[in-house]
Amino acid sequence: MEEKLSVLRFYRGFNFYKETLSEKINEIKQLEKIQLFFELSLDLVCIIGMDGYLKKISYSFTTLLGYSSEELLAIPHICFVYEEDRELTLRKMNDLKNGISVVNFENRYICKNGDLIWISWRSVPVVESGLIYSTARDVTDQKFTSQILNEYGKSLQKYKDENEKSLRYALQLQNSLLPSLTKLKTIFPSSFVFQSAKHVVSGDFFWFNINENKIYLTAADCTGHGIPGALLSIIGLQTLKNAVRYKKIISTSGLIKELDKNFNTLLNKEEQPNKSTDGMDVAVCIIDQQTLILEYSGVQNPIYIVRGKNLVVLSPNKYEIGSNQQDDEIETNTYQLEKNDMLYLFSDGFTDQFGGPHDKKFGHSRFRELLNSISSFTAEGQYNTLEKTLLDWQKHTEQTDDIIVVGIRI
């Protein structure tokens, strides 16, 4: 009898051990899944302790801020918050400690390289465990664009009383975002940017950037001209700048997709797709400084390459930025450049200008012939010839649209 009881106790103990072991195994598997989620998540996800230390973070946090996970976990997260935002951040932390969730709270963080980024938070506290579960997103693009658009809004209010003064101020704001042409000259000494706005400020703009051994070049034509066109150009300029600097987009098709996404988001086209036709025609180029391979993607705007007296046309996509076509593919062209090639980026302003003996558009064919004929001139000579040709063609006819023509000798 005693032996049977001993065996029974053994089996009971063994079954309890099996159940406990099974629970532990399941618990470990769940922890492994959570760890994998944090490692693979593209979103900003983290767990913060009530003591102010980050307990677990997704890999995207290290990518965004530039710190290693060890650096982020080693000190209170308030140390990474921009000094001016720390007091408000601490007040929100007190709310969380008291069991109050925080939604759409925005503050600035200091990246390892010294840059400031805006982050929007949604946080839910679990007081019993002493943990705060948070998701976040980088809203730097939207904040920058919103700040600039607010400045333009103030300018528009003044426009009623001080028309010319307001336009000049808007031009100053727009020019502050444009890249330095002096810097362009250091990369391409024989280059020019011919630009003529229809109403002081322009919806056409040229943008360039250098990232490692890649040179980014963009000529864009936003819908409309004057203030409306300039407002859209702000969105375009900020999108391109942040796409390369913060999001590390390194393809011409990717930059066009990013422009499309931001136009749809910032102009609320996803919720009101038929509200407006605001958008942008654009030519985006990336040149590898070592191989001189050109990558190009365009929306409505082609580019021309002149070698000797041979003019090559790289054609754009039939895509529309700002029309919710995110699923459509963007075609990319590559072209092997050679030294002394002339590369031209432009809007349709020059070709659409009315004038001449019969008051017709200048036209694409005449424009190609003009560029081919002046491609061997100096940058200054090309600029002056374009200006004289336009004035001779236009004469007393009102300017039709904003104009930009960019010429770069490789």
N, C-alpha and C positions, 0 to 999 in steps of 0.2 A: 504493500500500500504506500509506504513511504517512498519507494522507488518511483511509482507512478506519479505521485505528487511532484517529485523532483523533475521528472521529464516534462510534466505539464508546465511547471514554472519556467523550465528552460525554453519551451516553445513560446510561451507568453512573452518572455524577455526577448527572444529572438524576433518575434513578430513586431514587438514595440521598437526594437532596434531597426528592423527593416522599414517600418513606417517613418521613424525619425530620419533615417538615412535618405529615404525617398523624398521627404520634405526638404531636406538640406540640398539634395541634388536639384530639385525643382527651383529652390531659392537661388542657387548658384546660376542655373540656366536663365532665370529671370534677370539677375544682375548682369549676366553676359549680354542679354538682349538689350538692356538699358544702355550698357556701355557701347554696344555696337550702334545703337540709335544716336548717341552723342557723337560718335566718331564719324558717322556717315551723313548726319543732318546738314543740309545746306542752309538751314535757318539758324538764327542766333538763339540758342537755347542754353539755359544755365540753371543751376540750383545754388541759392545763396543762403548761408546760415544766418540766424538771427544775430550772430556775433559780428556780421559784416564781412565775413570771408566767403569767397566763391568756393563752393564745394565740388562742383562738376560743371564743365563747360563743353560746348560743342566746338569742333575744330574750326568752324567758321569764325569764332571769336578771335582765335590766334591769327587767322588770315587777315581779318579786318583791322585789328589793333597793332599787329606786328610783334607782339610779345609772345614768348613761349607759354605753354600751359603752366609750366612750373612757376614762371614769373607772375602770372595772373593769380595763381592760387596761394602765393607766398605771403602776400600782404593784403590788408583790407581793400575791397574794390573801390572804396571812396577815394583812394590815393590816385586812381586813374581818371577820376572825374575832374573836369576843368574847374579851377578854383572858384570862379564866379558862380558855378552851379552846385557847389558842395552843400551849402546850407539848405537849399530847397530839396536836394537829394536826401539829406539826413532826415528832414521832416517827413518825406515819403517813406523812408525806412521805419520811422516810428509808427506811422499809420499801419504798415505791414505787420509790425510786431504786435500791434493791438488788434490784428485780425481783419484789417480793412484792405481789400484788394485795390490795386492801382492799375488804371487803364489809360493808355495813350499819354503817359508821362514822358516828356522829352528832356534830355540833358546832353551835355557835350563831354566827350571823352578825348583824352590826349593820346595819340598814337605814339609808338616808339620813335618814329621819325620826326615827331613834333607837330604833325598835322592835327587839326581838330575835326572831329566828326560828330554829327548829331545822331542820337539813337532814341527810338521811341519804344517804350516798355509797356508790357502787360504782365502784371505780377499777381500771383495768388499765394497767400501765406497758409501754411499748415502749422498752427501754433503748437499743437501737441508734439509734433516732431521737431519743432524749432527750425523748420526749413521754409524757404520761399522759392516757389517754382515760377520761372520767368521765361517769356519769349520776347524777342526784340527784333527790330529791323533798322537798317541804316536809312535814315531819311535826309542825309546830307544834301543830295541833289535837290530834293523838294524845298528844303530850307533856303538854300542858296537862291534857287529860282524864285521862291516866294518873296525873299527879301528884295531882290532886284525888281520884281514886278511891282512890289509895293512902292519902291522908289519911282517907278514909272507912273504909278497911279497918282502919286503926289504931283508929278510933273504935268499930268493930264489936267488936274484940277487948276493948276496955274495957267494952263493953255488958254482958258477962256479970257483971261485978262491980259496975259503977257504971251501972246502967240509965238513970236519969234524967240523970245527969251527962253521959253519952255522947250522949244525945239532944240535950241543950242545946248541946253542942259541935258536933254535926252541924248543928244549926240555925244556929249562928254561921257555920259554913263556907258553908252554903247562902245565907245572907243576904249574905255578902260578895260573892257573884256576882250578886245581884239588883240591878237599876238603882235609883238613888236616886229615891224618890217625891217628894222635894223638887224635884228637877230636872223631874219630870213636871209639878209644879204651876206651874213657871215657864213651861211651854209651854201647858198647859191648866189655868188656875187653878181652874176648876170641874170637878174630876175626883176620883175616889176608887178605891181598890182594897180590896174587901172580901174577906178571906181567912180561912179557918178550916181548920186542919189536923186530920185525924182523930187522928194520933199525933205531936204536936209538930212534926216535919218533914213536908214535904208533897211530893206528886208533882205538884201543880198549881203553876204559876208564871206570872207576868206579866213580860214583857220589852219594853223599848222602846229605840230608838236614833235619833239624828238624824244624817243624812248629807247634807250640802249642804242642799237645800230639801225633802228627803224625811224623813218621820217614820215609823219602823217600829214597829208595835204587834203584840204576840203574846200570846195567852193559851193555855196548853197544859195538857193533862191526861195525865200519864204513867201507864202501867199500874201498878196497885197504889197503896199509900199507905205512910206511914211511911218507914223506911230504904230499902226497895226502890224506892219511887216517887221518893224524893229522889235516889238514885243515878242514875236515868234522867233526872231533871230536870237534873242536872249535865251530862250529855251534850247535852241539848237546849240549855241555856244557852250552853255553850261553842261548840256548832255554830253557833248563830245569831250570836253575837258575832264569830266568826272568818269566817263567811260574808260578813258585811257589811264587816268591817274589813280583812280580808286578801284575800278572794276577790272582793270587789266585786260580789257578787250583788245585783241591783237589781230583782228581780221576786218576787212572792209565790209563784208556782209554782216558781221556782228555789230559793227558801229551803226549800220543802217537799221538793223533790227532794234537797237537800243534807242535810236531817234524815234522810230515808229512807236515803240512802247511808251516813251515819255510823252510824246505828243498826245497819244490816246489817253494816258493817265491824267496829265496835267490839264488837259482841255475837257475832261470828263466825257470823252467820246465812247468809252465802254458802256456808260449808262445812257448816253444820249447820242447814239451813233449817227443820227441824221441831223444833228443840231447845226453843224457848219462844215465847210469844206477846207478849213484851215489845215495847212500842211507845208510841205517843203519838197522842192526838187534839189537834188544834191549829187555831186561827184566826189567820191572818197577814194584817195590813193594812199598806198603805203609803199615807200621805196626802201629797199635794203641797201644801205650805204656800201656794203662790202661787195655784193653781187650785182648791184644795179637792176635787180629784178623788180618790176613795178607790179603791184597788185591793185586792181581797180574794180569797184562796184559803183553803179550809178542808178539813180532814180530820175528818169526823164533827161538828165543832163549827161551828154557824152563827154569824152575828152579827145583832144587831138594831139598827135605826136608828129613832129616834122623832122625828118632826117634828110639833109640835103634839100632837095626839092620834092621829096616824096612825103605826102601827108597821109597818116594812118588814123582812122577813126575807131575808137573803142566805144561800142554802143551800150546804152543803159538798159536797165530792166523796166518792164512795164508794171511797175509797182507804185503804190501811192502811200507815202508817209502820212499817217494820221487817218487812215481809212479802215483800221482793224483788219489788216491782212496778215496777221502774225503767222498763219500757217503756210503762206506762200513762200516759195524758195527764192533766195537772192543769188543770182548768178555772179560769179567772180571771174574776171579776166586777168591773165598775167601777160607781161610783155617784157622782153629783154631790152633794156635801155642801153644806149652807148653814149660815151662822152660827146658833148656838143649837140645832142638831141635837144629840140625845143618841145617842152610839154606845156599844153594850154588847158586851163580849167576856166569855165565861164558860166554865166547865167544866160537866159534867153533875151536879156534886155537889149543887147546890141543888135541881134538879128531881128527883133520885133520892132525896132525903132522905125517909125514912119518918116518919109522924106523923099528926097530925090525929085526928078522932074515930073513924076507921075504920082507923087505922094503914096508910095507903096512901102512895104517893109523892106529893110535892108536884105534880109534873107540869109539862109544858111550857106548856100552856094557862094554868094558874094563874100560872106564872112570867111569861108575856108580859103578862097583865093587871096583875100587880104592877108591872112595870117601866113600863108605859104610865101607870099611875096616879101614879107618883112622879117621872116624868121632868121635871116642872116644878119639883121641889124643889131646894134647894141640894145641893151634893155631900155636905155633912155630914148633911143631912136624909135623903137617899137612903140613905146608909150606915147611919144609925141605924134607918131603917124596915126595911131588909133584915135587920139583926141581930135586931130585935124580932120580925119575922115568922117568922124561922127558929126562934128560941127558943120562940115560942108554938106553932109547928107541931110542933116536935120534942118539947117537954116533957121527959119522962123517957126517951124513946127514944134509944138509942145513935146517935151520928153515923155515917151510912152510908159516907161517903167524904170525901175532901178537897174543899174548896169554894173557888172563886174567882169573883168577879164584878167586872168593871172597867167603870166608867162614865166617859165623857169627853164634856164639852160642847164642841162646836166653836166 
